[in-house]
Amino acid sequence: MILHIVHDDKFIDMAYNIFEKASPNNNEFMIVTKQKEFKYIKTTPITRISPLKFLSKGFAKRLLQYEFVVLHWLDDVKKHLVLNAPKNVKFIWIGWGGDYYCYVNKNLYLPITQNLVEKIEMHTIVNKTSLKFKIKNFIKQKLFLCEIKNTEKIINRINYFAPVLEEDYHLLASSFDEFRPKYIDWNYGTLEDNLIRDNDLIISGKNILVGNSATPENNHMDTFEILKEINLSNRKIICPMSYGDINYAKAIEFEAKKIFGDKVQVLNTFMHIDEYIKILSSCSIAIMNNLRQQAVGNIIIMMYMGSKVFLNKESPVYEFFKKNGAIIFTIEELNQREIDKPLNKEEILINRSILKQYWSRDVILNKTIKLIKELSRRA
């Protein structure tokens, strides 16, 4: 049996489905919570466990009964489990980006966005002096028993690391004096089942997608600065903000509407993937001004439907697609001429072919089978 430690997120149902196809009735998905209802997990059978029981020595010993343990996103509670576990328990960390870029010594905010983030932090710092915040922080410290201090020790106890892109593996490995986890190739979601469920869906509008979430790594403000100089005509600017930092989301919505007025459409509520993709299909342009790997799912969807995608050339995502021959563009190329000139059919087919090589159902299933085989081997 394989144990998956997860939290409530839209990726978990994807993971359950593909792992069950690869190894039927051999996966237990566990979440550290007492809540009965989930916002994102819909179809995955879940075992619930309380934080105190999860962090107990008894539970740590129980890990020996599993072939290996999959850590979906490495947060503090999972770090403690890694520290408590017997030495012969095998771990694989499936990283998402937000859980490992914090260890990379690199500023991820561009100047104008950085200024906005500092203003938000100054405004919210008062709340951190409140009695309510101090009580919550005290309880958190007591619950986790001690502060995580030696990140390198924890990471080097993990056997395998599967980031979103192989480029991220090398980036994280270079941030530590010693990095022991082996690289393994695996990704959430397939084109057919999760990303492009309607193969005939194509771009049907001229709107502009900016970012994928309410996180400052999207560098919305610096993108807006460029778009101010472009004649948008009847185009709308679509900004997904259904998850992330609520204070940042409010600030971006205010700033965007101040600049572009009713041409801005902010997506504040989480919606079904089919409804979301339908909105994305109205965007002939997608701008992801991230310096780190982020929004790969959105980028895949937009490329497959035929959108023209602009990425920051410092992003590992740009490096990945460029070296694989994809038709993509840099933020420096974001101008009136490029926005008004759509991709042709041949360019769209080139992008689709590349995407199928990495995210088709058969490819992801084979990656999952290979992962299970590798981690199930005797040490």
C-alpha positions as CSV (number, residue, x, y, z in Angstrom):
1,M,0.0,0.0,0.0
2,I,1.1,3.5,-0.9
3,L,0.4,6.4,1.6
4,H,-0.3,9.8,0.2
5,I,-0.3,12.8,2.6
6,V,-2.3,15.6,1.1
7,H,-4.2,18.8,1.7
8,D,-7.5,20.1,0.3
9,D,-6.6,21.1,-3.3
10,K,-7.8,20.6,-6.8
11,F,-4.7,18.5,-7.8
12,I,-5.6,15.7,-5.4
13,D,-8.4,14.1,-7.4
14,M,-6.1,14.1,-10.4
15,A,-3.4,12.3,-8.4
16,Y,-5.8,9.8,-7.0
17,N,-7.2,8.9,-10.4
18,I,-3.8,8.3,-12.1
19,F,-2.3,6.4,-9.2
20,E,-5.3,4.1,-9.0
21,K,-5.0,3.5,-12.7
22,A,-1.3,2.6,-12.3
23,S,-1.8,0.6,-9.1
24,P,-5.5,-0.2,-8.4
25,N,-6.7,-0.4,-4.7
26,N,-3.1,0.2,-3.5
27,N,-3.4,3.9,-2.5
28,E,-4.4,5.4,0.8
29,F,-5.0,9.2,0.7
30,M,-4.7,10.9,4.1
31,I,-5.3,14.5,5.2
32,V,-4.4,16.1,8.5
33,T,-7.7,17.6,9.6
34,K,-10.9,17.1,11.4
35,Q,-13.1,18.8,8.9
36,K,-15.9,16.8,7.2
37,E,-16.4,18.8,4.0
38,F,-13.7,19.8,1.5
39,K,-13.7,22.7,-1.0
40,Y,-11.6,21.1,-3.7
41,I,-11.4,17.3,-3.1
42,K,-14.5,15.8,-4.7
43,T,-13.9,12.1,-5.6
44,T,-10.9,10.9,-3.6
45,P,-11.6,8.6,-0.7
46,I,-9.9,10.3,2.3
47,T,-8.6,9.1,5.6
48,R,-8.8,11.9,8.2
49,I,-6.2,12.2,11.0
50,S,-5.9,14.8,13.7
51,P,-2.7,16.8,13.9
52,L,-1.7,15.5,17.3
53,K,-2.1,11.8,16.3
54,F,-0.3,12.5,13.0
55,L,2.7,13.9,14.9
56,S,2.8,11.0,17.4
57,K,5.6,8.5,17.6
58,G,3.0,5.7,17.2
59,F,1.9,7.0,13.8
60,A,5.5,7.5,12.7
61,K,6.1,3.8,13.3
62,R,3.0,2.9,11.3
63,L,4.7,4.2,8.2
64,L,6.7,1.0,8.0
65,Q,3.6,-0.8,6.8
66,Y,3.6,1.2,3.5
67,E,5.7,0.7,0.4
68,F,6.5,4.4,0.5
69,V,5.0,7.7,1.5
70,V,4.1,10.5,-1.0
71,L,4.2,14.0,0.3
72,H,2.0,16.2,-1.9
73,W,3.4,19.7,-1.1
74,L,5.9,19.9,1.8
75,D,4.5,22.0,4.6
76,D,5.5,22.2,8.3
77,V,3.4,19.3,9.5
78,K,4.8,17.0,6.8
79,K,8.3,18.1,7.7
80,H,7.8,16.9,11.3
81,L,6.5,13.6,10.0
82,V,9.8,13.2,8.0
83,L,11.8,14.0,11.1
84,N,9.9,11.5,13.2
85,A,9.9,8.6,10.7
86,P,12.0,5.5,11.0
87,K,15.1,5.6,8.8
88,N,13.9,2.9,6.4
89,V,10.6,4.7,5.5
90,K,10.9,5.9,1.9
91,F,9.5,9.4,1.0
92,I,8.8,11.1,-2.3
93,W,8.2,14.8,-2.2
94,I,5.9,16.0,-5.1
95,G,6.7,19.7,-5.1
96,W,4.4,22.4,-6.5
97,G,6.7,25.4,-6.6
98,G,5.4,27.4,-3.6
99,D,6.8,24.8,-1.3
100,Y,10.3,24.9,-2.6
101,Y,11.0,28.3,-4.1
102,C,11.1,29.7,-0.6
103,Y,14.5,27.9,-0.4
104,V,15.9,29.5,-3.5
105,N,17.8,32.7,-2.9
106,K,16.1,34.8,-5.6
107,N,13.8,37.8,-5.4
108,L,10.6,36.9,-7.3
109,Y,9.0,40.3,-7.4
110,L,9.5,42.8,-10.1
111,P,9.9,46.5,-9.0
112,I,6.3,47.9,-9.3
113,T,4.7,44.7,-7.8
114,Q,7.4,44.9,-5.0
115,N,6.2,48.4,-4.1
116,L,2.6,47.2,-3.9
117,V,3.6,44.2,-1.7
118,E,5.4,46.5,0.7
119,K,2.4,48.7,1.0
120,I,0.1,45.7,1.7
121,E,2.6,44.5,4.4
122,M,2.7,47.9,6.1
123,H,-1.1,48.0,6.1
124,T,-1.5,44.5,7.6
125,I,1.4,44.5,10.1
126,V,-0.9,46.1,12.7
127,N,-3.0,42.9,12.7
128,K,0.1,40.9,13.6
129,T,0.4,42.8,16.9
130,S,-3.2,41.9,17.9
131,L,-3.9,39.6,20.8
132,K,-5.8,37.3,18.5
133,F,-2.8,36.8,16.2
134,K,-0.5,36.2,19.2
135,I,-2.8,33.5,20.6
136,K,-3.0,31.7,17.2
137,N,0.8,31.9,16.8
138,F,1.3,30.5,20.3
139,I,-1.1,27.6,19.6
140,K,0.7,26.8,16.3
141,Q,4.1,26.7,18.1
142,K,2.8,24.4,20.8
143,L,1.1,22.1,18.3
144,F,4.2,21.6,16.2
145,L,6.3,21.2,19.4
146,C,9.4,23.0,17.9
147,E,10.3,25.3,15.1
148,I,11.7,23.8,11.9
149,K,15.3,25.0,11.9
150,N,17.3,22.6,9.8
151,T,15.6,22.5,6.4
152,E,18.5,20.8,4.8
153,K,18.4,17.9,7.2
154,I,14.7,17.4,6.5
155,I,15.0,17.6,2.7
156,N,18.0,15.2,2.7
157,R,15.9,12.7,4.6
158,I,13.6,12.5,1.6
159,N,14.5,9.9,-1.0
160,Y,13.0,11.4,-4.2
161,F,11.9,14.8,-5.4
162,A,9.4,15.4,-8.2
163,P,9.2,19.1,-9.0
164,V,7.0,20.5,-11.7
165,L,9.9,20.8,-14.1
166,E,13.4,19.2,-14.1
167,E,14.8,22.7,-14.3
168,D,13.4,23.3,-10.8
169,Y,15.2,20.3,-9.4
170,H,18.6,21.6,-10.5
171,L,17.7,25.1,-9.2
172,L,16.8,23.8,-5.7
173,A,19.8,21.4,-5.6
174,S,22.1,24.3,-6.2
175,S,20.7,26.2,-3.3
176,F,22.0,23.7,-0.7
177,D,25.5,22.5,0.1
178,E,24.3,19.0,-0.1
179,F,21.1,17.7,-1.8
180,R,20.4,14.0,-1.5
181,P,16.9,13.4,-3.0
182,K,17.0,11.8,-6.4
183,Y,15.1,13.4,-9.3
184,I,12.0,11.6,-10.5
185,D,9.7,12.8,-13.3
186,W,6.0,13.1,-12.5
187,N,3.2,15.7,-13.0
188,Y,-0.4,16.3,-12.0
189,G,-3.1,16.1,-14.6
190,T,-3.5,14.9,-18.1
191,L,-4.5,16.7,-21.3
192,E,-7.5,14.4,-21.9
193,D,-8.8,14.1,-18.3
194,N,-8.0,17.4,-16.6
195,L,-6.6,20.1,-18.8
196,I,-8.3,19.9,-22.2
197,R,-11.5,17.9,-21.9
198,D,-13.0,19.3,-25.1
199,N,-10.5,18.6,-27.8
200,D,-12.4,20.9,-30.2
201,L,-12.2,23.9,-28.0
202,I,-10.3,26.8,-29.6
203,I,-9.7,30.5,-28.9
204,S,-12.9,32.3,-29.6
205,G,-12.1,35.9,-28.5
206,K,-9.4,38.5,-28.1
207,N,-9.2,39.0,-24.4
208,I,-6.0,39.0,-22.4
209,L,-5.2,36.6,-19.5
210,V,-2.9,38.0,-16.8
211,G,-1.6,35.7,-14.2
212,N,-3.2,32.6,-12.6
213,S,-3.8,33.5,-9.0
214,A,-3.7,36.1,-6.2
215,T,0.0,35.8,-5.6
216,P,2.5,38.6,-6.1
217,E,4.9,36.2,-8.0
218,N,2.6,36.9,-11.0
219,N,3.9,40.4,-11.0
220,H,0.6,41.9,-12.1
221,M,1.5,45.5,-11.6
222,D,4.5,45.3,-13.9
223,T,2.4,43.6,-16.5
224,F,-0.3,46.4,-16.2
225,E,2.5,48.9,-16.8
226,I,3.2,47.4,-20.2
227,L,-0.5,47.0,-21.1
228,K,-1.2,50.7,-20.4
229,E,0.8,51.5,-23.5
230,I,-1.3,49.1,-25.7
231,N,-4.6,49.9,-27.5
232,L,-6.8,47.3,-26.0
233,S,-9.8,48.2,-28.2
234,N,-12.6,45.9,-27.3
235,R,-10.4,43.4,-25.4
236,K,-10.9,42.6,-21.7
237,I,-8.2,41.8,-19.2
238,I,-9.0,38.6,-17.3
239,C,-7.3,38.2,-13.9
240,P,-7.9,34.9,-12.0
241,M,-7.9,35.6,-8.3
242,S,-9.8,32.7,-6.8
243,Y,-6.9,31.5,-4.6
244,G,-3.9,33.1,-3.0
245,D,-3.5,36.1,-0.7
246,I,-6.9,37.9,-0.2
247,N,-5.2,41.2,0.6
248,Y,-3.2,41.1,-2.5
249,A,-6.3,40.1,-4.5
250,K,-8.2,43.1,-3.3
251,A,-5.2,45.5,-4.0
252,I,-4.8,44.2,-7.5
253,E,-8.5,44.4,-8.3
254,F,-8.4,48.1,-7.1
255,E,-5.3,49.0,-9.1
256,A,-6.4,47.2,-12.2
257,K,-9.8,48.9,-12.3
258,K,-8.2,52.2,-11.5
259,I,-6.0,51.8,-14.7
260,F,-8.3,49.9,-17.0
261,G,-11.8,50.6,-15.7
262,D,-14.5,48.2,-16.8
263,K,-12.1,46.4,-19.2
264,V,-11.0,44.3,-16.2
265,Q,-12.7,41.1,-15.2
266,V,-11.5,39.6,-11.9
267,L,-12.3,36.0,-11.2
268,N,-12.8,35.9,-7.5
269,T,-14.6,32.6,-7.0
270,F,-13.4,29.1,-7.6
271,M,-15.3,27.5,-10.5
272,H,-15.5,24.1,-12.2
273,I,-12.7,23.4,-14.6
274,D,-15.0,23.3,-17.7
275,E,-16.4,26.8,-16.8
276,Y,-12.9,28.1,-16.2
277,I,-11.6,26.8,-19.5
278,K,-14.5,28.3,-21.4
279,I,-13.5,31.8,-20.0
280,L,-9.9,31.1,-20.9
281,S,-11.0,30.3,-24.4
282,S,-11.9,34.0,-24.8
283,C,-8.3,34.9,-24.4
284,S,-6.1,35.1,-27.5
285,I,-3.2,36.4,-25.3
286,A,-1.9,34.9,-22.0
287,I,0.7,36.8,-20.0
288,M,2.6,35.0,-17.1
289,N,5.2,37.4,-15.9
290,N,6.6,35.0,-13.3
291,L,10.3,34.7,-12.5
292,R,9.7,31.2,-11.1
293,Q,7.8,28.1,-12.3
294,Q,4.2,28.9,-11.8
295,A,0.8,28.6,-13.7
296,V,2.0,25.6,-15.8
297,G,-1.6,24.2,-16.0
298,N,-2.9,27.5,-17.3
299,I,-0.1,27.8,-19.8
300,I,-0.7,24.3,-21.1
301,I,-4.4,25.0,-21.6
302,M,-3.8,28.3,-23.3
303,M,-1.1,26.9,-25.6
304,Y,-3.3,23.9,-26.6
305,M,-6.2,26.1,-27.5
306,G,-4.0,28.3,-29.6
307,S,-3.4,31.3,-27.4
308,K,-0.2,33.4,-27.8
309,V,1.7,32.9,-24.5
310,F,4.1,35.5,-23.2
311,L,6.5,34.4,-20.4
312,N,9.3,36.1,-18.5
313,K,12.6,34.9,-20.0
314,E,14.0,34.3,-16.5
315,S,11.3,31.7,-15.8
316,P,12.3,28.0,-15.9
317,V,8.9,27.5,-17.7
318,Y,10.2,29.7,-20.6
319,E,13.5,27.8,-20.6
320,F,11.6,24.4,-20.7
321,F,9.3,25.3,-23.6
322,K,11.9,27.1,-25.6
323,K,14.4,24.2,-25.5
324,N,11.6,21.9,-26.7
325,G,10.8,24.1,-29.7
326,A,7.5,25.6,-28.6
327,I,6.2,28.8,-30.1
328,I,6.2,31.1,-27.1
329,F,7.2,34.8,-26.5
330,T,9.0,36.9,-23.9
331,I,7.6,39.8,-22.0
332,E,10.0,42.0,-23.9
333,E,8.1,41.0,-27.1
334,L,4.8,42.2,-25.6
335,N,3.7,45.0,-27.9
336,Q,0.8,46.1,-30.1
337,R,2.0,44.2,-33.2
338,E,2.4,40.8,-31.4
339,I,-0.9,41.2,-29.6
340,D,-2.7,41.9,-32.8
341,K,-1.1,39.0,-34.7
342,P,-2.5,35.5,-33.7
343,L,-0.7,32.2,-34.0
344,N,-1.3,30.4,-37.3
345,K,-2.5,26.8,-37.5
346,E,0.9,25.4,-38.1
347,E,2.3,27.1,-34.9
348,I,-0.7,25.8,-32.9
349,L,-0.1,22.3,-34.1
350,I,3.6,22.5,-33.1
351,N,2.6,23.5,-29.6
352,R,0.0,20.8,-29.3
353,S,2.5,18.2,-30.4
354,I,5.0,19.3,-27.7
355,L,2.3,19.3,-25.0
356,K,1.2,15.7,-25.9
357,Q,4.8,14.5,-25.5
358,Y,4.7,15.5,-21.8
359,W,1.1,15.6,-20.6
360,S,-1.0,13.1,-22.5
361,R,-2.8,10.5,-20.5
362,D,-0.5,7.6,-21.7
363,V,2.6,9.7,-20.8
364,I,1.5,10.5,-17.3
365,L,0.3,7.0,-16.7
366,N,3.7,5.6,-17.7
367,K,5.4,8.1,-15.5
368,T,3.3,7.0,-12.6
369,I,3.9,3.3,-13.2
370,K,7.7,4.0,-13.4
371,L,7.5,6.0,-10.2
372,I,5.8,3.2,-8.3
373,K,8.2,0.6,-9.6
374,E,11.2,2.7,-8.7
375,L,10.1,3.5,-5.1
376,S,8.8,0.0,-4.5
377,R,12.3,-1.5,-5.1
378,R,14.0,-2.9,-2.0
379,A,16.8,-0.6,-0.7
